[in-house]
Amino acid sequence: MDGATGFWNALDKAFPDTKHQRCWVHKVKNVLNCFPKQMAVAVKSDLDDIQHAETRSEAETALTVFSEKYGVIPTALWADFFCPLPGCD
């Protein structure tokens, strides 16, 4: 979801049970905005480990490594970025 509200409103009307999820590009950009620019390459690489994990378990392990490495991310951003893992409710 990138803020194109007209599309999402129409989708909700046609398919009311559809779940919304922001695209990874926007999620990564939001997270990178929380870090100094000189950290961007390392942070993006660690986010890629989460995104490209082959299983939920691997993604959760990568997420744990990320959170231990970088500390706390603001709660709203954390939920926006990480909760839409498959099966996360």
C-alpha positions in Angstrom: 0.0 0.0 0.0 1.6 3.3 -1.0 -1.1 5.8 -0.1 -3.1 5.5 -3.3 -6.3 5.7 -1.3 -8.7 5.7 -4.3 -7.4 2.3 -5.4 -7.7 0.8 -1.8 -11.2 2.3 -1.3 -12.4 0.7 -4.6 -10.7 -2.6 -3.6 -12.4 -2.6 -0.2 -15.8 -1.9 -1.9 -15.4 -4.8 -4.4 -13.6 -7.2 -2.0 -14.3 -6.2 1.6 -12.3 -9.1 3.1 -9.1 -8.1 1.3 -6.2 -7.4 3.7 -3.9 -4.5 2.9 -0.1 -4.6 3.1 2.4 -1.9 2.3 4.9 -2.8 -0.3 8.4 -3.8 0.8 10.0 -0.8 -1.0 8.0 1.7 1.2 8.5 -0.4 4.3 12.3 -0.4 3.8 12.3 3.3 3.1 10.4 4.0 6.3 12.8 1.9 8.3 15.9 3.5 6.7 14.6 6.9 7.6 15.0 5.9 11.2 18.8 5.4 10.8 21.7 7.6 9.9 22.5 7.5 6.2 25.9 6.0 6.8 24.1 2.9 8.2 21.8 2.5 5.2 23.7 -0.2 3.4 24.1 -2.5 6.5 20.5 -1.9 7.6 19.1 -2.6 4.1 21.1 -5.8 3.9 19.7 -7.0 7.3 16.2 -6.1 6.2 16.8 -8.1 3.0 17.6 -11.2 5.2 14.1 -10.9 6.7 12.4 -10.2 3.4 14.1 -13.0 1.5 14.0 -15.7 4.2 12.6 -19.0 2.8 10.5 -19.9 5.8 8.7 -18.0 8.5 11.1 -19.4 11.0 14.1 -18.0 9.1 12.4 -14.6 8.9 11.7 -14.6 12.6 15.4 -15.5 13.3 16.5 -12.7 11.0 14.1 -10.3 12.7 15.5 -11.3 16.1 19.1 -10.7 14.8 18.0 -7.3 13.4 16.3 -6.2 16.6 19.3 -7.3 18.7 21.7 -5.5 16.4 19.9 -2.2 16.1 17.8 -2.0 19.2 14.3 -0.7 19.5 12.5 0.7 16.4 9.4 2.9 17.1 6.4 0.7 17.8 4.2 1.9 15.0 7.0 1.5 12.4 7.9 -2.0 13.8 4.3 -3.1 13.5 3.9 -1.6 10.0 7.1 -3.3 8.8 7.1 -6.7 10.5 3.6 -7.7 11.4 2.5 -8.4 7.8 4.6 -11.6 7.8 2.4 -14.4 6.5 0.1 -15.6 9.4 0.7 -12.5 11.5 -2.5 -11.2 13.0 
